[in-house]
């Protein structure tokens, strides 16, 4: 029996997705305002999040439920390491960049939550896997182009985080997302577990939103106040809601 978890997650997180896209940081980002200092701080905190998430998913790879959505080919830790070495000015083979990595308060809360649920209710890791990786394979691909354009990056550096070596084409990513959705739907879980996973997915969006909110001051600092107001005053329709309505 299918759990329809993929649909439940997509529909159950649409509002959270829209709220995240309408943070001041993301409004500026989506309009091509990408500044090195806040961006590399974001990558640093994502590195801490992904390295924790991936360690905990691996830890539970034999779990009867979590193991079904464990796909090591999605791991982002090493990709983020290369990007951080680039943005902090070191050769990617060196570890000097690690001395620059300091978690934001919101980033530490995010990491602590992943460790907490891994110890107490590992099934909820599914919510974080879904929100992070499905986002990277979807909207994250558009963000990659914005970053490359805004920062005028060399062809082979700066956006490794968004590049999946084992899923190099649009079709490969599309096929994998369908495989991932099928894996979600194949999970043998009851209604209460589905509700808890959807609730945790919404909390995952909140945790991510808190990180970018903490970076807002860095973006404000480099923009004229009037420009910042113009860029951020109007809310936009959420991408997942637009796609849902179009369907």
Secondary structure by P-SEA (a helix, b strand, c coil): cccaaaaaaaaacaaaaaaaaacaaaaaaaaccccaaaaaaaaaaaaaaaaaaaaaaaaaccccccccccccccccaaaaaaaaaaaaccccccccccccccccaaaaaaaaaaaaaaacccccaaaaaaacccccccaaaaaaaaaaaaaccccccccccccccccccaaaaaaaaaaaaaaaaaccccaaaaaaaaaaaaaaaaaaaaaaaaaaaaaaaaccaaaaaaacccccccaaaaaaaac
